[in-house]
Amino acid sequence: MIHFENVGMRYGMESEVLKDISFNLKPGSLHFLTGPSGAGKTSLLKLMYLAHRPSRGKITMFHEDVVNTSRRDLPKFRRKIGVVFQDFRLLDHLTAVENVALPLRIAGGKGAEIEEHVEELLAWVGLKGRMKSRPPTLSGGEKQRVAIARAVIKRPDLLLADEPTGNVDPVIAKRIMHLFLELNKLGTTTVIATHDMELVKMVGADRMHLTDGKLQLIKAGESMPDMQEEDFDFSQYQSPTLNQDDYGPRPYDPVDADEGDRE
Amino acid sequence: MSHKVHFLPDEKNHEATRLLPYVMAVMVYLSALALMGGMVLHKGFGAWTDTLSNKLTVQITEDDPEKRAAQVNEVTALLKATPGIVEVRRLDDQEIAQLLEPWLGAGNVTNDLPIPDILDVTMSQSLKVNLNAVQSMVAQISDNIHLDDHQQWLGRFLRLMDTVEYTALGILFLVVLATVCIVIFGTKASMAENRETIAIMHHLGAQDAMIARAYQDRFMKYGLKGGAFGLLLTYITLISLIYLSRDLAAGLVTIPEMPLQEGFILLIVPFFAALISMVTARITVMRDLGRMV
């Protein structure tokens, strides 16, 4: 699904923020991306959602070289990727429903069917009464849920989430994690960047740990020998207590507007 | 063409381009006036030159009335016999007085003025008259007979006509150029204002063409809206000019008529403005997006 080989990345003429990154993510796998602030998590995610090109190295996604792919071909890859941005990146002039429907409309979906699915998903993430609200009138947690709904509405092949449970209460955080796990079970490769080590331990997935631009891969259950507790600022994040019986109702069946694009 | 997705803020919230329809209105107004001016002058000048290009004027300035009458008859006969001359007509005193009145004033053309006899000669459009031969034959009759084929005056007039028409076209070209520049600035400003929105659309898988379409549709609307308003202003101006020019003619000059057919041609100007806006916006967006990652 995703293959990085000796990838380096720098902004302009500055020193590399990512150094010799190599890994391979299998289809349908779930990984956490951890590391202290400034370690390069967001930069690595940027490479994965094709917002930036590497300075060196080779990246293969969906069985194709994406480093040398022309701009014209990038949208077809991007449509297979759902991204939850740390700063949400919603369009302020569109309603919650319109924001969530965007990936479907971009993929060519039309009509009331889209709206029905979008409303169903928004209700499921607890935003039933806020569907026609615009982002400036939503709280941080509500914006985050809209951003998550937008990322998963098309049941992407690859889901990248940057601190997806950072701004929501534990109940909603559990629901969101449950949604991610459900999507993962359905075959979506998932990478979740987080500082929340409780969440990481709870889910028990493999971990990609970044320190100063260098990547270490840690299998589920293994501890990292050189990991320092002070690498993480636990005080800022609420940890959802995941319990398999406490996931709530099964999530919606996501819409797939451009089945032809999928692998 | 890519399908349409609504993602730009409403026009009323679009600070960068909110005033663009007014600018387009001014541009359409100026270009429609330049175009109409060019067309009116072309038609008016064309009518004047058509009238004169196959005409020949013969003046007989002999002082002795009897000799002059004989010379008139002789020249008339000579011209009528010349191949390519269709009609020879002597202007009567009243017609000559009418020609002189704009300069001398009504009632001031009296019999004691040394007014020559004038022959109005119409030449065939298809058969060319050898004017040099006619000139030499007329000179054998009398030195007081003068031929004027208006070519010297027409040559200068045609040069002036060309200059005026090219000036009108030049103005039109400059207005179109300015419009293109304004649309480019407007598009770039709007893209800068919506940079984040465009980046999000890219992340969600939007193609450049989809983003360009949103801009080209919007700028086409600006062109149409501004163009319609500018055209309305143009018609108001033209109707006012027609009304004012009615009292100006006074027999001295012939004011070119307002060509109705050409007036309808102006209807295409707003559509042309919309087309220019649309194409310019599309090219600008595609070029700018092409420089992104």
Chai-1 contact restraints between the chains, C-beta under 6 A:
chainA,res_idxA,chainB,res_idxB,connection_type,confidence,min_distance_angstrom,max_distance_angstrom,comment,restraint_id
A,P75,B,G205,contact,1.0,0.0,6.0,A-B,restraint_1
A,P75,B,Q207,contact,1.0,0.0,6.0,A-B,restraint_2
A,R78,B,G205,contact,1.0,0.0,6.0,A-B,restraint_3
A,R79,B,G205,contact,1.0,0.0,6.0,A-B,restraint_4
A,V83,B,H203,contact,1.0,0.0,6.0,A-B,restraint_5
A,R89,B,I200,contact,1.0,0.0,6.0,A-B,restraint_6
A,L91,B,T197,contact,1.0,0.0,6.0,A-B,restraint_7
A,H93,B,P9,contact,1.0,0.0,6.0,A-B,restraint_8
A,L102,B,L204,contact,1.0,0.0,6.0,A-B,restraint_9
A,P103,B,L204,contact,1.0,0.0,6.0,A-B,restraint_10
A,R105,B,V5,contact,1.0,0.0,6.0,A-B,restraint_11
A,I106,B,V5,contact,1.0,0.0,6.0,A-B,restraint_12
A,I106,B,L204,contact,1.0,0.0,6.0,A-B,restraint_13
A,I106,B,G205,contact,1.0,0.0,6.0,A-B,restraint_14
A,I106,B,A206,contact,1.0,0.0,6.0,A-B,restraint_15
A,G108,B,H3,contact,1.0,0.0,6.0,A-B,restraint_16
